Amino acid sequence: MLGKGVVGGGGGTKAPKPSFVSYVRPEEIHTNEKEVTEKEVTLHLLPGEQLLCEASTVLKYVQEDSCQHGVYGRLVCTDFKIAFLGDDESALDNDETQFKNKVIGENDITLHCVDQIYGVFDEKKKTLFGQLKKYPEKLIIHCKDLRVFQFCLRYTKEEEVKRIVSGIIHHTQAPKLLKRLFLFSYATAAQNNTVTDPKNHTVMFDTLKDWCWELERTKGNVKYKAVSVNEGYKVCERLPAYFVVPTALPEENVQRFQGHGIPIWCWSCHNGSALLKMSALPKEQDDGILQIQKSFLDGIYKTIHRPPYEIVKTEDLSSNFLSLQEIQTAYSKFKQLFLIDNSTEFWDTDIKWFSLLESSSWLDIIRRCLKKAIEITECMEAQNMNVLLLEENASDLCCLISSLVQLMMDPHCRTRTGFQSLIQKEWVMGGHCFLDRCNHLRQNDKEEGREGQDTQSKPLNLLTVWDWSVQFEPKAQMLLKNPLYVEKPKLDKGQRKGMRFKLCLQAQNFSPTESTKERAVMHQRQLSLPLTQSKSSPKRGFFREETDHLIKNLLGKRISKLINSSDELQDNFREFYDSWHSKSTDYHGLLLPHIEGPEIKVWAQRYLRWIPEAQILGGGQVATMSKLLEMMEEVQSLQEKIDERHHSQQAPQAEAPCLLRNSARLSSLFPFALLQRHSSKPILPTSGWKALGDEDDLAKREDEFVDLGDV
């Protein structure tokens, strides 16, 4: 039996405890050591999941340094994931297992998460694909979520090496049919096992009722209507079965151009302005078709452009913003900074970290997206404009910018259920091409074709990803909640009546000659939101004078300017941005992010989670969160005692879940990882810590450990 500990070194070491796990250097294992017996670890299979191939005596390297310490176990491949079965799971106590993901383990890689596969031949790293003539002695897997796994196959039987390497390459790289995705077999096998939480209902936007509810919530039902013209996807597969359009738009116009060139409603602001999106019309060369499209678009714009109260501003995201190629190139450079095989390579690149990060342009793209969303927010909030987002298919940048705007303007979207509903509305039902953008099907031409539509012949209830009980136990789900969140107080009937009367009086004072500036000031008094003093919008008919110009743009030709000049847009944006940040924050109102260069940072918890030194045991936000939950439990217990003493039958205001008293000390990277159970020597020399500053400076740093007592 292999022992737990490091083999080799000086004498006087204690005999290792009987266990199958071992942290050893491969070069210290004798080649004649074939009698290794491993403790059997049960493979957890999901409903509908099948084992395809496996290999034993595989050494998984611990990615903490270049010494190549590791753990022995089995490497398996199913039709859903690649999994390494070490002894780590059997070492978990009851507290730790309550925080373990029930679907994906720390050593599991879903097949769709595999980005690149490399093999090491005589210390040379090569990309693996297709049929292999020679099999590697080491397997390196780079994941799309920026994890890196390294497996040593030097002590695995030759036939098992061929089987597992060939199986992994085939099942991760071969082109797939949509109906062959594991999703469908899992949904079929697990339909009776779904558990939904009615208290945390996520709006799925797959029914007409859901869209009507969203219209009523945002007060957009006065000017917009939900339609079912695409029910059964008989008009357009790109659009959802149900969506929202301006009330004046005839439904037959949706069918006329198969959903293209139709303004689709996204969200309505408190002042009546709305955010819409629209895809481009098909490009036609025939003059007759061109004239029909021109008349059609002219009529569409008149339904959402009624000056002086509802002026529409167009944002052409295809021509005047980022390109998808630009985004893909920047992200490819960015992710290479984190797909590192060991800490030695990490420290080699650390010297030029900031220059590499800057040259990727990824942080600049994030900044530009946030800035564009704030510009749109300023138009809607301060200038009371409708904003129409234009994009070729309205399913990429439209999804992103629309989501950012709603997160900034709508506090409901910043709650858990509200955020989940936002993703459903703007990304899932918004038609974002997840399969193509993530290349899940591994098809070169990126065309799904009609092959996958066979799955729609039989009704199939696909499971929702928002049912967190499928992945986490109740104790772990508590850490996904913010214990400091306070809901906005609801007004009683008398207050609501007074507010409606006040709004009615203010509305009566409006006149057609009021400027946008005056209306913006009114909304500032009404909601106490920091608004900018913007210039009056032009009263001339924008679409009357520029319809021809915009039509050509929608048909594939670019325009250089929109309604306002770039200088005017910049002035309005800067005044609006500075004004908001100069005032106290209302977390139930408008929220604007900082977008200055130094303010845009890398999310260390995600992008650096493979580095053991970044995992703080019992520290970081998890420690703070667990301590707050423990305090809430204590306050709740005291409240119950007070109620009992006064013989009150009143139920406690908060839920009474089993919280985190005497629970396991988690890593700061929860839910990405649990405990760091491997001891490792500090990679950064002691002298290096001194150079970082004194203790006071370290205490102020982000993600540092704060001693909150025993949790």
N, C-alpha and C positions, 0 to 999 in steps of 0.2 A: 504493500500500500504506500502510495506517495504521501509524504507528510506535508503539513502546513508550515511554511517557513522558507527560508532561503537556504538552498543546499550549497555546501562549500564553505569557505572561510575558515577561521581558526578553530581550535579545539575548545572543549569545555562547554559546548552548546548543549542544551537540553534535547532529549529525544523528542522528535515531533509526535504530536497526537495523531492517532489513527484517523485519517481523513483522505478523501480522494483529491482535494485541492492542493496545489503546490505552486509556489512562486519560485521558479527556478530559471537558471540560464540554460538555454538549449545546448550550448556547447559543453555544459557540465554533465549532461545525461549521456551515459554510455550506450552505444548502439546495440549492445547485446541485452539491454534491459527490456525484454519483450514480455516479461511476465507481469506487466502492470495490470492490475485489476481496478476497475473504476466503479464507484458507487453509482448505481442506476438512479437517474433522475427522470421522473416522469415527464413526458412531453405533453404540454397542454394544447389540445386542439379545439378550435372553435367549432360551432355547428357548421357542418358542410365542408370542413377543412380536411385535406388528405395529405398524408406523408408521402413524399416522392422519392427522396434519397437521403442517406446519412453516412457519416464517417465518424469513427471513434478515434481516441488518442490524438485529438487535435489540441494544440496549444494556442490559447487565445492570449495575445500579448496584452499586458497592462500598459496603457498608453501614458506612462508618467515620465519615462526617460528612455535613453537609448540602450539601456542594459538588457532590454528584452526579457523582463520578468513576465511570468504568465501563469495561467490557470489551465489545467487539463480538463477536457470534457468532450462531449459529442457535438458535432456540427450537423444540423439537419436542414433540409429544404422541403417546404410544403408548397401547396398551390397558393399560399397566402404570404408566407414569410420565410426568411432565413433565421434560424435560431441557434444559439450556442447554449448548451445545457451544462453548466458548471455546477459547483457545489454551493454557489452563493445563495441560491433560493432556499436550500435546506437549512442554511444557517440563520435565516430570518426568524425573529421571534414573532409572537402574536401581534405586538404593537406595530412592528414594521410591515407585516403583511397587510394591515389595514390601510396602508398608504400605497400599496403596490397597484399599478395599473393592471386590471383584470384581462385586458385584451393584448397589450403589447408590453413585453418585458424590457428591461434595460439592455439585454443582449439580443433583442429581436430586431430584425430589419424587414419591413414589408417589401415585397418584390418591387412595388412601384416606387419605393423610396431609394432604390439603388441608382446611383448616378454613373459611376465608373467602376470597373473591376480591373485590378492590376495583379500581375504575377511577378514573383522574384525568381529569376534564373541566374544562379552563380552571382548573387549580389547585384544583379541588374534588374531594374524595374521596367516591365513592359505591359502595355494595355492588352487585355485578353478579350477575344471575340471569335465567334465562329468555331469551327472544328480545330482542336489543338493536336499537334504532332508530339509535343513534349509538354509535360505537366509540371507546374511550378512547385517549388519547395515552400513558398510562402504566398498567401492570398491576402490581398489588400482590397477592401471595399470602401469606396467613398460614397456617402449617402447624400441625398438631396437636402436633408435637414442638417447637413454639415457635420455629421458624425463620421469617424473613421475607425474601421475595424481591421485588425491584422491577425491572421491565423497562420500558425506554423504547421505544415503538413509533412515535416521531415520524418516524423515517427508514426505516421499513419500508413496503413497497408496500401500498396500501390493500386490495387483494384478499387479500393474505397476512395482514393484520391481522384482517380479518373471519373468515378461515378458522381462524387459531390461537386467537383469543379465543372464538369460538363453539364450537370443538372442546373447549377446556379447560373451559368452563362446562358443556357437555353431559355430558362424560365424568366430571366430578367431582361434579355435582349431580343428575343424572337418577336416578330410582329404578332399582335393579338387581335382577335375579334372582340367587339364590345360585349357580346353575349357570353364570352369566355371569362370575363372578369370575375374574380372571387366574390364580388359584391352580390351577384345574383344567386349563387349557390348558398351563400351565407343567409341572405334574406329569405330564401325558400325554406331553409332548415330551421331558422330562428324566429319565424313569424309568431309562434305561440309563446315566445319567451320575452317579448317586449314589455317593458314596464315604463310607464310615463308618469311624470309628476304633474298633476293638474294645477298645483300651486305655482309652478314656474313654467307656464305655457309659453312656448315659442311660436309666434305666428309664422306659418309655413308659406302663406301666400299661394296656396294651390287650390283655393276655392274663391268664388266670387265674394263670399261673405267676408273673407280675410281682407280683401282690398277695400270693401265698403267700410270695414272697421277702421282701417288705416286712414281713409278719407275723412271719416268722422272724427278721429283722434286729432288730426292736423287741421281740421276745419276747412278741408279742401273740397268738400262735397257740394259747395255752392257753385263752383265753376267747373268741376271735373266730374266725370262719371266712369264707373267701372263697366267694362264691356266683356262679353263672352263670345265675340265673333270668331275667336281662334280656338274655341273649345274643341278638344280632340286634335289640336294642331293641324286643322284642315286648311288654314290660310298660310301659316309660316311656322316652321319648326324652330326658328331662331327666337321667336317671341314666346312668352308664357301663355298658358291656356287662357288666363284672365289678366287684364291689365287696365290701366286708367288713361283716358284721353280727355281733351277739352270737351265740354258739354256740347258746344256748337259743331263738333266734328261728326259728320254722318258716318255710320259704321260701314256703309258700303265703300267708303274711300279707303278703309283699311284693306279690304279685299282687292281693291283696284291695282295696287302696286305691291301686293304680297307683304304688307307690313313695313315696307321701306318708305322713308320720307314722312313717317307719321310721328308727331310730337307725343312722346310717352311721358306721362307724369311720374315724377319721382317723390316729391315732397312739397308741402306748403308751409310757408312761414306764418308767424302769428299776425303779420300785417297784411296778409293776403297774397303776397308775391309767391311765386312757385318756381321750383327747379324741374326742368324737363330735359329729356334727351331725345335725339333723333339720329337715325342712320341715314346714309346717303342713298339716293335713288340709283337704280341700275344705270350704267353708262350706255347711252344710245346715240347713234349717229344720225338716225332718221330725223328730218326736220319736223315732221308731223308729231312724232312721239315727244320730241323736245318741247314743242309748243304746248302739248297736253301737260307735260310735267311742270312747265313754267306756270301755267294757269292753276294747276293743282297746288303748288307750293305757295303761290300768291294768296290763294284762299285760306290755306292753313295758317299762314302768318297773321292774317287778319283776325283769326279767332283768338290769338293770344297776344295781340298787339293792339291795344285800344288806348291811345294817348288821350289826355295827359296822365291818366291814372295808372295804366298798365303798359309800360314801355318794356319791350323785350330786348335783351342783349344776347347776342350769339357768341359762343366760345367754340371756335373750331379747334378741337383737340388733335385732329389728324394733320392739319397743315401748320398751325401756329404754336404747337406745343412740342411735347416729346414724341419721338417715333418708337415703335416697339423694338426695332433693331437697336436703337440707342440704349434702351433700357436693358435689353438682353446682353449686349456687349459689356455694359458697366457691371451688371450683376455677375457675369462670368469672371471678370477680373476681381471683383470684391470677394467672391466665395473662395478663391484660391488662397486668400490670406488665412483662411480657417481650416482648409482641408490639408492639414499637416500631419505627417505620419508619426512624429515623435517630438519631444520637447527640445531636443538638440536642434532640429530644423526650425522650431519656433524661435529659439533664441538667436539663431543665425539671421532670421528675417526681422527680428525685433528692432535691430539697429535702424533700419529704414522703414519702420512701421508706418509712420505718419505720411511719408512721401508716397508709399505704396497705396495707402488708403486714399490719399488725395488724388492720385493718378487714376484710380478706378472710376472716379466721378459718381460713385453710388450715393454718397452723402449729399452731393449737389443735386442729384435727381430727387432725393427725398425732400430737400429744401424747396425745390421748384414746385413739387406737387403740393406741399403745404402752402406755399405762397399763392399758387393758383386757387386753392380752395378758399383762402382768406379773401382774395380779390372777389370771388363769387359771393362770399358771405357779405362783403361790404356792399355789393350791388343790391342784394336782396334785403339786407337789414337796414342800411342807411338810405339807399336810393329808391327802395320799394320797386325794384325791377324784377320782372320775370327773367330767368336765365335759361337759355336753351343750349345744351351741350351737343356739339356735332362731332360725329366720328363715323368712320367707314361702316362698321357694324354695330356701333354703340354698345360694345360688350367688353371693352378692355379699359381704356382710360376713363370712359364714362362711369364705369362701376367704381373705379378708384376715387375720382374727384367727387362724385355724388356722395359716396360713403363718408369722405372726409368732411364735406360740408355739413352733412346731417349730424355727425359726431360733434362738430363745433357748435351747431345751432340748437340741436334738440337734446335736452337732458335725458329723455327717455332712451335714446340710443346709447347712452353711457351706462345704463344698467345692464346686468347680465342678459336678462331675457330680451331687452330692447336691442342690445348689440347682436344677439343671435338672430333676432328677427330681421335686423338690418342686413346681415349677411345673406339670409334667405331671399330677401327682396331684391337687393341690388346685384348680387353675384350669382346665386343659384337660379332664381327665376329671371334674373337679368340676362341670362344667356352667356355668361362667361365661359369660354372654351377651356375648361380645366383639363380635359383629356389632351387637347392639342398643346396648350401652353406648358403643361408638365410632361408631355409626351408619354403618357401612361400606356398607350397602345403600341409604342415603338414603331410607328409607321412613318416611312420616309416622306410620303406625299401628304401626310397630315389629313387625309380624307377618311372619315369613318364609313362613308357609303351607306347603303340600305341594309347591309348585312345585319347590323345590330338591331334593326327595328323588329326583327322576328320576336324579340323578347317582349314586345308590347302586345303580341297577339293574345297573351294570357294575362289577366290582372295580377299584378305583383305589388304588394305593399312593401316598398323599400323602407328600411329602418332609418330613423333620424339620428344624426350624429350628436344632436343636442341632448339626448337622454344620457346624462352623465352617470346614472346608476349602472349603465353597462360597463363603464370603465373604472369607476371608483366606488369604494365603500362610503357610507354616509360620513364617517369620520374624516376621510380625505376630502370630500366635497365641501366640508366646512372651510377648508383653507382656500377655496375658490371664491369665497365671499369676503366682502370688505366690512369688518365689524364696526367701522367708524362711519359707514354710510347712513345718512339721515334723509328720509324722504321729504319732499316738499310738502309743507302743511297744507291741508285741504281747507278751502274756505267754506263756511257754513252757508245756508241758503240766503240769509240776510246779506252777508258780504258779497256773495255772487250777484245778488239782485242789484246791490248798489254799484258794483263794478260794471254790470251791463248798462245801467242807467247813465253812468259816467261816460262809457264808450259811446252811447247813443248821442249824448250831448256833444261830444267831441266830433262825431261823424257829421252832425248837422252843421257844424261850423266850417266844413270843407266847402270850397268853391272851386270851379274849374280852373281858376287862375292861380290857385295856390302852387307854389314852387315845390320841388322835391325837397329842398332844404327845410321848408316850414313843416312838411309832413314828417320829416326825419326828426325834427325837434319835438314834435308831438309824441312820437313813439318813444323818445328818450324820457320824457316826463312820465309816460304811462308805465313803462316797464323798468325804469331806472337802469337802462343799459347804455353803455358808453357808445354813442354814435358820432359819426363824423359830420361836419358841415359840408355837404357836397354841393357841387355846382348843379344848377338846373339842367335837366336833360333837354335835348333839342326837341322842339315841338314839331319840327317838320316831319313829314311822313317818311320814315327811314325805308320802309319796304316799297313805298311808292317810287322813290328815287333810286334805290339800290337793289331792287329785286333782280334785275338782269344780272348784276354783278354777283349777287349771292347764289343765284341759280347756277351760274357757271362754276362757282366754287363747289357746290354740292355735286356737280357732274364731273368733278375731277380736276378742276383748275383752281389754283390758289389765288387768294387775295392777300394784300399786304396789310390792310388796316380794317378795323371794324368800326363801330359807331364812334367811339371816342379816340382821341389821339393817345399815344403811349404816355406822353408827359402828363396828360390829365388823369389817366388811370393811375400812374405812379403817385401823383399828388394825393388823390383820394385814398389810395391804399395806405400810404404812409401816415396820413392824418388819422385815419380810422384805426390803424394798428397801434400807433403811439398813444392815442386817446384811451383805448381799451386797457393797455398795459399800465397806464398811469393811475388807474382806479382800482379799488378793492374788487376781489373776485367773487362773483356769485356763481356757486357751483351748480345751481339750478337754472342758470341762464346761459348766456353766450360764453364760450371758452375758446380762446385763441392761443395756439402754441407759439413758443419762441422760434423764430426762423433765422436768427442771425447765425453766421457761420459757426462760431464756437459753441452754440447751443445744440447743434445737431450732433448727436453722439451715437456710438454703436451700442446696441443692447447687449451688454456683456453676458447676461444670464442665458441668452440664446446662442450668441455667436462664440462664446468662450467656454461653453459648458463641458467640453471634452478635457479641459485642463484641470487636473485634480486640485491644484492650488486655488482655483476659483471656487471650489466647493467648500463652503464654510459650514462646519458641523455645528448645528444648533444656532447658526448665525444668520445674518442678512434679514430679509423681509419675512422669512418663514418664522424666525424666532420672535420677531415683533408681533406678527399675526397671531401666533399661538399664545403669546402672553396676553394679548388683548382678549382673545376668546376665553382664556381662563379667568380673567377679571370680570368679563361679562357673566360667566357662570356663577361667580361668587356674588356679584351684585344681584343676580336673579334669585339666588338662594336666599339672600337676606330679605329681598322683597317678599318672597313667599312666606318667610317667617313672620314678617310684619303683618301680612294679610291674615295669617292664621291667628295672630294675637288679637286682631280687631274683628275676628269672626267674619271676615269678608269672603264672599264667594266669587269675587271678581277674578277672572283668569289673568295670568301674567301677560304682559304686553308682548314679550318676545317668545320665540320658540324655546324649547328646553332640550336641545340636542346634547348628546354625550360629546363633550368637547375634549380638550387635549391634556387634562391633568395626568401627570405621570406617564406621558406618552413617550414614544421614541424620539430621540434627537435627530431630526431630519437634516438633510443637506439644504443649503440655501438655494439649490437648483431644483427643488420640488416644483412642479411634478415631472421635470425632465429626468431626474435621478433621485434615488433614495440616499442611503448612507454610503460614505466612502470607507470601505472596509479594508483598504490596502494601506499599510504603513509605508511611507516613502520619505526619503531624506529630502531636506529643502534643496531645491535647485538653485535658488537665488542665494548667493553668499551672504553671510552676516553683514559684511561691509556694505553690501548693496542695500540692506534695509536702512542702515544709518543714513545713506545718501537720499533716502526718500523723505526725510524730515523727522521732526520730533514726534512724540506721542500725541500731542495735541492736534497736529496736522493729520496724523493717521486716523484719529477718531472722527474727523470731519469728512473723511473720504467716503465715497459711495460704496455700498456693499460690504462695508467693514463689519466685523463682529462686534456686537454690543452686548455686554453682559447684563442680561435681564433676570438673572437668577436661574434656579433650576426650573425647567419647563416640564 
